[in-house]
């Protein structure tokens, strides 16, 4: 099952509404996945970089984390807490140092994402409860991707929820199943790609990170996935400036897209799109099998 939604805005006037639009779309997909839900939101990049982290004990962990990071980064660390998540603002050149400190800290925390624009929020629970706890409808941004999960191949945990991020400002959500993910996970880890969970979707994200690190564009990385990834899948991916969709050659998982002068939208079912502005005059279609769809700024 699982449900995917995505929005790539072309009209800046809609940016203040993107959180509300994505949340409504995600809640509509609730019966496709009651286990966990999440959203990746892209905002206009600011100075420095952002590190989004999660902890089951945020009251204790987040203050301790800031105390640890400030001496080793040599900079003030701004932190914006949102329930079990927090966004740390750091100099871009200090992100790797911060990750090393966290890995050695013994603190109960997980890295959700890094980058200049992207923040990821995800937790166990139905989409309505996840959206409410993070106040997702109030968020603004330029584009975003959401997912509601029915776990089939790994445990129902925050770590196993979508979206997955394995590269700066890059994320992926997935409906389907990869059959060669274990072999590919081993290969990617040997190549130095960080993979944290046993979820096959994170392997898909890591594969795209690896290909783009070799110089491929997102569109080229998605094209190569058609020959390198076995299984059935619908991918929706985001980068700092881009938004892409790919279905496997059989395309057995449902998908529908809509485009207007104001946005490009994706949903696992058309009902996820019906409340979007201008949907009555939108170009609506089902993405073709083995075909890369990609938009960027």
SVG drawing of the C-alpha trace seen along z (x, -y; Angstrom):
<svg xmlns="http://www.w3.org/2000/svg" viewBox="-13 -36 49 46">
<polyline fill="none" stroke="black" stroke-width="0.4" points="0.0,0.0 1.6,-3.3 0.6,-6.7 2.8,-9.4 2.0,-13.0 4.2,-15.8 4.1,-19.4 6.5,-21.5 5.4,-25.1 5.9,-27.3 3.9,-30.3 5.6,-31.9 2.3,-33.2 1.4,-29.6 4.6,-29.2 2.8,-30.2 0.2,-27.5 2.4,-24.6 2.3,-23.0 -1.5,-23.1 -1.8,-21.8 0.6,-18.9 -1.0,-18.0 -4.4,-17.9 -3.2,-15.6 -1.4,-13.4 -4.3,-13.0 -6.5,-12.0 -4.1,-9.1 -4.3,-7.9 -6.0,-4.5 -3.0,-3.6 -0.7,-3.5 -1.6,-3.9 1.8,-3.0 3.9,-6.2 4.0,-9.4 6.4,-12.1 7.1,-15.1 10.1,-16.8 9.7,-20.5 12.1,-22.7 12.4,-26.4 14.4,-29.2 18.1,-28.5 19.6,-30.8 23.1,-31.3 24.9,-28.2 23.3,-24.8 20.6,-22.9 20.8,-19.6 17.4,-18.2 17.5,-15.7 15.0,-13.6 15.0,-12.2 12.6,-10.2 13.9,-12.2 14.1,-15.8 13.9,-17.7 17.2,-16.2 18.9,-15.4 18.6,-18.7 20.1,-21.0 22.9,-18.5 23.5,-18.4 23.9,-22.1 26.4,-22.1 28.5,-19.5 28.4,-21.1 29.3,-24.7 32.9,-24.0 33.8,-21.8 32.2,-23.9 33.6,-27.2 30.2,-28.8 26.9,-29.5 24.5,-26.7 20.9,-28.0 18.3,-25.3 14.6,-25.4 12.7,-22.6 9.5,-21.2 8.2,-18.4 10.5,-15.4 12.5,-17.1 14.9,-20.1 16.6,-22.0 20.2,-23.0 21.6,-25.9 25.4,-25.6 28.2,-26.8 28.1,-24.5 31.7,-23.4 30.8,-22.2 28.1,-19.7 30.4,-16.7 32.0,-17.6 28.6,-17.8 27.6,-14.4 30.8,-12.9 30.1,-14.4 26.6,-13.1 27.7,-9.6 30.1,-9.4 27.9,-11.1 25.8,-8.2 22.8,-10.5 19.4,-9.1 19.0,-10.9 18.8,-10.4 19.8,-12.6 16.7,-13.1 18.3,-15.4 21.1,-17.9 21.2,-20.7 20.6,-24.4 16.9,-24.1 15.4,-20.8 13.9,-19.8 12.4,-16.3 9.7,-15.6 8.5,-12.0 7.1,-9.9 5.1,-6.7 1.4,-7.4 -1.4,-8.3 -0.9,-11.3 -3.4,-13.5 -1.5,-13.0 1.9,-13.5 0.8,-16.7 -0.8,-18.1 2.2,-17.3 4.6,-19.2 2.1,-21.9 2.8,-21.0 -0.1,-23.1 1.6,-26.2 4.8,-25.6 5.8,-27.5 8.2,-26.4 8.9,-26.0 8.3,-22.2 7.7,-19.2 7.1,-15.5 4.9,-13.4 4.5,-9.7 2.2,-7.6 3.4,-4.1 2.1,-0.5 5.2,1.4 5.9,4.6 9.7,5.1 10.9,3.5 9.8,2.5 7.3,-0.3 9.8,-2.9 10.6,-6.5 13.9,-5.4 11.9,-3.3 9.4,-6.0 9.7,-8.0 11.1,-10.3 14.7,-9.1 17.6,-11.4 21.1,-10.1 22.5,-13.3 22.4,-17.0 19.0,-18.5 18.1,-15.2 15.2,-12.9 13.1,-10.0 9.8,-8.3 8.7,-5.0 5.7,-2.8 6.6,0.8 9.4,3.2 13.0,3.6 14.2,7.2 18.0,6.5 18.3,4.0 20.5,6.1 23.2,6.6 23.0,2.9 23.2,1.8 26.4,3.7 27.8,2.2 26.8,-1.4 28.3,-1.1 31.6,0.0 31.4,-3.2 31.1,-5.2 27.4,-6.1 25.8,-6.3 22.7,-4.0 21.1,-4.0 18.1,-1.6 17.1,1.8 14.3,0.2 14.7,0.9 13.6,-2.7 16.7,-4.1 18.7,-2.0 16.9,-3.6 17.7,-7.1 21.3,-6.1 21.6,-4.8 20.6,-8.2 23.0,-9.9 25.8,-7.7 25.0,-8.3 24.7,-12.1 28.0,-12.1 29.5,-10.6 28.3,-13.6 24.9,-12.5 21.9,-14.9 18.8,-13.7 17.2,-12.9 20.2,-10.8 20.3,-9.0 16.7,-8.1 17.3,-6.8 20.1,-4.5 17.9,-3.2 15.7,-1.5 18.6,0.9 20.2,1.1 17.1,1.5 15.1,4.7 11.5,4.8 8.4,2.7 8.4,-0.9 7.1,-4.4 9.7,-7.0 9.1,-10.6 12.3,-12.5 13.4,-16.0 16.6,-18.0 17.3,-21.6 16.0,-22.8 14.3,-19.8 11.4,-17.4 11.3,-14.0 9.0,-11.0 9.8,-7.5 7.7,-4.3 9.2,-0.9 8.7,0.7 5.6,2.6 4.1,-0.3 1.8,1.7 1.7,-0.9 -0.9,-3.6 0.1,-7.2 -1.5,-10.3 -0.1,-13.8 -1.5,-17.2 0.1,-20.4 -1.1,-24.0 0.7,-27.4 1.0,-27.3 2.3,-23.9 3.1,-20.3 1.4,-17.8 1.7,-14.0 -0.6,-11.7 -0.9,-7.9 -4.6,-8.5 -6.5,-11.3 -8.5,-12.0 -5.3,-13.4 -5.4,-16.2 -9.0,-17.2 -8.7,-20.1 -5.8,-21.8 -6.4,-25.3 -7.2,-25.1 -7.4,-21.3 -10.5,-21.6 -8.5,-23.1 -5.3,-21.2 -3.6,-18.9 -4.0,-15.5 -2.3,-12.3 -1.0,-9.0 2.8,-8.9 4.1,-6.4 6.1,-3.3 9.9,-3.6 9.7,-7.3 11.5,-10.0 9.5,-13.1 11.6,-16.0 11.1,-19.7 13.7,-22.1 14.2,-25.8"/>
</svg>
